[in-house]
Amino acid sequence: MSLRHLNNIGFALFGQPCSGIFKDIKGRLPYYLSDWTDALNYRVVPATIFMYFANLLPAISFAQDMFDKTDNAFGVNEVLLASAIGGIVFGIFAGQPLCIVGVTGPIAIFNYTVYEIIVPKGIPYFPFMCWICLWSMVMHFIIAIFNWINSLRYVTLFSCDIFGFFICIIYIQKGIQICTRQFEFAGNANDYGSATTTHGDLPINLAAGYFSVMVALLMMVFGVLCSVIGNYTKFFKPPIRKFISDYGTPLTVVFFSGFVHFGGRMASTPVQHLPTTRSFQPTYSGEHLGRTHGWFIHFWHGISVGDVFLAIPFAILLTLLFLFDHNVSSLIAQDSKYKLKKPASFHWDFFLLGITTGLAGILGIPAPNGLIPQAPLHTESLCISADHIKNHQETSDTESDTEFINMSGTNYVRAIEQRVSNTLQGLLIMGTMSGPLLVVLGLVPQAALAGLFWIMGISGLINNGLTSKLQYIITDHRYLSPEMKRLDGCSKRGLYIFTFAQAVFAGAEVGITQSIAAVGFPGVLLLSVVVGYVLPFIISEEDMAILDRPTAPAFVLANLRRVRKSTNSTARNSAEMMDEEESYQVEMQDILDTHDNKTQGIDTESREIEEHPQDSEGSHLHHRHNIE
């Protein structure tokens, strides 16, 4: 086979090298100024505050996890710096700034699993992790340059719901682990395990444990209640519901951080707080793990050539994890229901993620990437709902967007697409590394973090597709909600096979992360994509049209060049392929123009939602007809 034929095959599958990055930048650059000016909207304020807490506190909990399992190698400052860099870099430079980037549960699992494998072999940890990140950076560049992210067109809600379900279960599990550690209470100076409380009836470790569990449960109840009242009920007036939805979770964290200091027996019961270090300083410094020069890791010292190449398999796993994790986070954050108007960006954003991954290795911090459920929660917090507009069709166009806000419905008119909220929350997290704020952060009880994990895990499960199918199966069908009744059109065979496959993969994800093979869980995620593509050969097309759909609309997927079905690609010459590439550009522009026309007026959108509710769920044809 000639080199020309190989080039033709490569072009047919992935297009010209760098063409995806070029399309992303060309499509998004005209909107860059408006990305900043559109932030002059009230929705940006609560979204920034909410994402600061939603990104900060879970990341700190993962820091606690890594702190315990890496012999204090990672701490709060490393996680804060990683989350801050992710927010600032992606807020300013990303093609899709709505995607929240920070420290995730999977990367925490990856980091301490590598520690457990490498350190007993005498390999310095931080230089080895740096080589993993540097190799992964190169792989990110290759994937982005050669447009291999086009394969995302085959990622549907089947795989996204599995991954979202897995992340929510991990969040709930981490909350339980934090609570169990409270029964091993030890003070800074003395071990209080054998001492008793002021009243002499309980050992301090048991009192602290049960008290922490109570605080975590109360925080979970109030946090979930705020979400339910704000988003799913008709209690109170819309502005009050919106306030509860926007600020309920942050205020719950603040309240229960002070709750442990209330008088009486609670005040006399010690609880564990977040471990903090010196401001803007790394947690660990020493020769044993290879961090001897502050933030800058000398990756060329203390590590052999063989160890450098040993890092490649780990880098492949990290790259596969980020390929799925980050891009799925971005896809879910651009779901059809959010009615986004500005173009998406996948190739350029993945290239940018490679830069932050390499930088994380050099700084000796966890590599940041897209967050679930924070990324879609960010977009949702910026959304303007349709149901309030339906009741005010004659509202003046001069009224502010805040008068339209009502999150009790599920149909959104539009989102405030901008860069300020992501950038600001990154800057706020960076500021948290300062001395005074670290002191405040050190006052937050670990029980509050457990409660926050449960709030986010339960809130994510409520909106998860796998959860809704399981709920449909076990619910008395006389009391199904209108949204769930759409599954009535699906056969029981198709529903059970589809749900069983999702449940098996979600269970496999959770199971593998509890073993020494935890670094291999990205392979399970990729296998779920393959199974999702095969399912239409097992389940009828009519059932699949109800059970599954593309994660994002064609407008969002426009820059993911379609893989052709033609088997005689090698017979095409370069001129013919260039013509096809030009026709694709025209098609993509048609998609953009059509989408812009559909999103010109808020009232028009509201009427379209009422008259054609199926549009928000995608075409009746299954996704395989849309991606090929």
C-alpha positions, 0 to 999 in steps of 0.5 A, spaced: 500 500 500 502 506 497 504 512 502 498 516 498 493 511 499 495 511 507 494 518 507 487 518 503 485 513 508 487 517 514 484 523 511 477 519 510 477 517 517 480 523 521 481 529 516 487 534 515 492 534 521 490 540 525 483 541 522 479 540 528 483 545 532 483 550 526 475 549 526 474 550 533 478 556 534 475 559 527 468 557 530 469 560 537 474 566 536 468 571 533 464 570 540 470 571 544 469 578 546 461 577 547 464 571 552 466 577 556 460 582 555 455 577 556 457 576 563 454 582 565 448 578 567 445 577 574 446 569 573 453 570 573 454 572 580 450 566 584 453 561 578 460 563 581 459 563 588 456 556 587 461 553 583 466 556 588 464 551 593 462 546 589 469 545 586 473 547 592 470 543 597 469 536 594 477 537 591 479 538 598 475 532 600 479 528 595 486 532 598 484 529 604 483 522 601 490 523 597 493 526 604 491 519 607 493 514 602 500 517 600 503 518 607 502 526 606 505 527 600 499 531 597 495 536 601 490 542 600 495 546 597 496 542 591 489 541 590 487 548 590 493 550 585 490 544 580 483 547 581 485 554 580 490 553 574 484 549 571 479 554 572 483 560 570 486 557 564 480 554 561 476 560 563 480 565 559 483 560 553 478 554 552 473 554 546 468 552 551 469 556 558 462 553 561 466 546 562 469 546 569 476 543 570 479 541 577 481 535 581 476 529 580 475 523 584 478 518 578 484 522 578 485 522 586 484 514 585 489 514 579 494 518 583 494 514 590 494 507 586 500 509 582 503 511 589 502 504 592 505 501 586 511 505 585 514 507 592 515 500 594 519 499 588 524 505 591 522 510 585 521 517 587 514 519 586 514 526 584 519 525 578 515 519 576 508 522 576 512 528 572 514 523 567 507 520 566 504 527 565 509 529 560 508 523 556 500 524 557 501 531 554 505 529 548 499 524 547 494 529 548 497 533 543 497 527 538 490 526 539 488 533 538 492 534 532 490 528 528 483 529 530 482 523 534 477 526 538 472 525 532 470 518 535 466 522 541 460 522 536 459 515 538 459 517 545 451 517 547 447 517 553 448 510 554 456 511 556 455 518 559 449 516 564 454 510 566 460 515 568 455 520 571 452 514 575 459 512 577 461 518 579 455 520 584 456 513 587 464 515 588 461 521 591 457 517 596 462 512 598 467 518 599 462 521 604 462 514 608 469 514 608 470 520 611 465 519 616 468 512 618 475 516 619 472 520 624 471 514 629 479 514 629 479 521 632 486 523 635 488 531 637 494 534 634 498 533 641 494 528 644 491 521 643 484 522 646 482 515 644 481 513 651 479 519 654 471 520 655 467 526 654 465 532 659 460 527 662 464 521 662 459 517 658 463 516 651 470 515 649 472 521 645 473 517 639 466 515 639 463 521 641 466 525 635 464 519 630 457 519 632 457 527 632 460 527 625 455 522 622 449 526 625 452 533 622 453 530 615 446 527 615 443 533 617 447 537 612 445 532 607 438 533 608 438 540 608 442 541 602 438 536 598 431 539 601 434 546 598 435 543 591 428 540 591 425 546 593 428 550 589 428 546 583 422 541 583 417 544 587 412 550 587 413 552 594 414 560 595 415 565 589 420 564 584 425 569 586 425 565 593 425 559 590 431 561 585 435 564 591 434 557 595 437 554 589 442 558 588 445 559 595 442 553 599 448 549 598 453 554 600 449 557 606 448 549 608 456 549 608 457 555 612 451 554 617 454 547 619 461 549 619 459 553 625 454 548 628 459 544 631 461 550 635 454 551 638 454 550 646 452 544 651 455 537 649 456 539 642 461 544 643 465 540 648 465 534 643 472 535 638 471 534 631 476 533 626 477 539 621 481 540 614 489 539 615 492 545 612 499 547 611 503 554 610 500 559 604 502 557 597 507 552 599 507 545 597 505 540 603 511 535 602 518 537 601 524 531 602 528 527 598 525 520 599 519 522 594 523 527 590 520 534 591 526 538 594 525 544 590 519 547 592 513 547 587 518 545 581 519 538 580 526 536 578 524 530 573 531 528 571 534 527 578 533 520 581 530 516 576 533 511 571 531 511 564 527 505 565 523 508 570 522 514 564 519 508 559 515 505 565 511 511 566 508 510 558 503 505 560 501 509 566 501 515 561 496 511 556 491 510 562 491 517 564 490 520 557 484 515 556 481 517 562 482 524 560 479 523 553 473 520 556 472 524 562 474 531 560 470 530 553 464 527 556 464 533 562 464 538 556 458 534 552 454 533 558 455 541 560 452 542 553 446 538 553 441 539 548 436 542 554 441 548 555 439 551 549 446 553 547 448 558 542 455 559 541 459 553 538 463 548 541 470 546 542 473 539 543 480 539 539 483 545 542 480 544 549 483 537 549 490 540 546 489 545 552 488 540 557 495 537 555 498 543 556 495 543 563 497 536 564 504 537 563 504 543 567 501 539 573 507 534 572 512 539 573 509 543 579 507 536 582 500 537 583 494 533 581 492 534 573 486 537 573 480 535 568 473 536 566 468 535 572 462 531 573 457 533 576 460 540 577 460 542 569 453 540 567 451 544 574 455 550 572 451 550 565 444 549 569 446 555 574 447 559 568 440 557 565 434 561 564 428 557 565 422 557 560 416 556 564 416 563 567 416 565 560 410 561 558 406 565 563 408 572 561 408 572 554 407 579 553 412 581 558 416 587 555 423 586 552 426 591 556 425 587 562 432 584 565 433 576 565 432 575 572 425 576 572 424 570 567 428 566 572 424 560 575 428 553 575 422 549 577 421 547 570 426 542 566 425 546 559 430 552 558 430 558 554 438 559 554 444 559 558 448 565 559 454 563 555 461 567 558 468 566 561 467 570 567 464 565 572 469 560 571 475 564 571 473 568 577 471 561 581 479 559 579 481 566 582 477 565 588 480 558 589 487 561 588 486 566 593 484 561 598 491 558 598 493 565 602 494 565 609 487 568 612 483 564 608 487 557 609 485 559 617 478 559 615 478 553 611 481 549 617 475 551 621 471 547 616 469 540 619 470 534 615 463 532 617 461 538 612 465 535 607 462 528 607 455 532 607 457 535 601 459 529 598 452 526 599 448 532 597 452 532 590 452 525 589 444 524 591 443 530 586 447 527 581 443 521 581 436 524 581 438 527 574 441 521 572 438 517 566 440 510 569 436 512 575 430 514 572 430 507 568 431 503 575 425 508 578 421 507 572 421 499 573 420 499 580 414 504 580 407 503 580 405 505 573 399 509 576 403 514 579 409 515 573 411 522 572 409 525 565 417 525 563 417 517 565 411 515 561 415 516 555 418 509 557 411 506 556 413 506 548 419 502 549 418 494 550 420 491 556 425 486 553 429 493 550 428 496 557 431 491 561 437 489 556 439 496 556 438 498 563 442 491 565 447 493 561 448 500 564 448 497 571 453 492 570 458 497 567 456 502 573 458 496 578 464 494 574 467 501 574 465 502 582 468 495 583 475 496 579 476 502 583 476 498 589 482 494 587 489 494 585 487 495 578 484 501 579 488 505 574 485 500 569 478 503 570 478 508 563 478 501 559 472 499 562 469 506 560 471 505 553 468 498 553 462 501 555 462 506 548 463 500 544 457 496 547 453 502 546 454 502 539 453 494 539 446 495 542 442 497 536 444 490 533 440 487 539 435 492 541 430 494 536 431 501 533 424 504 535 426 502 543 433 505 542 430 511 539 427 512 546 432 509 550 438 513 548 440 519 544 446 523 542 449 527 548 449 533 545 445 536 539 448 536 532 450 544 533 455 542 539 457 536 535 459 540 528 466 540 529 467 533 530 468 531 523 463 525 521 466 518 520 464 516 513 461 509 511 464 508 504 469 502 504 472 505 498 476 511 501 483 509 498 480 510 491 478 517 492 484 522 490 486 528 494 482 533 490 475 529 491 476 529 499 478 536 499 471 537 495 468 533 501 471 537 506 469 543 503 462 541 503 462 539 510 464 546 512 458 548 508 454 543 512 457 545 518 455 553 517 448 551 515 447 548 522 450 554 525 445 558 521 439 554 523 441 554 530 442 561 531 435 562 527 432 558 532 435 561 538 434 569 536 428 570 541 426 568 548 418 568 546 419 564 540 423 559 543 418 558 549 413 557 544 417 552 540 418 548 547 411 548 548 409 546 541 415 541 539 417 538 546 420 532 542 426 537 539 429 537 546 430 530 546 433 529 539 431 526 533 426 520 533 431 516 529 437 513 533 444 516 534 447 511 529 443 514 524 445 521 526 453 520 526 454 516 520 
